[in-house]
């Protein structure tokens, strides 16, 4: 059975990897997931270079690392490095990277 795609929301300079780039609209990409695929691998398939992804990565509202696996049907939010949170410590970390 094929899993549902991941709903990837792109913010800031990462909006250019979505069709909708208007700051007043959502820049969302729906990406099918391969078994065992990580957030980092999924972002790479969209064409986003690793160095352009900041430390604020959220999977279903939980602060996550690029090494966290996706299963399909989740909502993923990716922010560039210039949009880092000032209060990251508030969110529990999910995944192996800090």
Secondary structure, 3 states (H helix, E strand, C coil): CCCCCEEEEECHHHHHHCCCCCCCCCCEEEECCCCCCEHHHHHHHHCCCHHHCCCCEEECCEEECCCCECCCCCEEEECCHHHCCCCHHHCCCECCCC
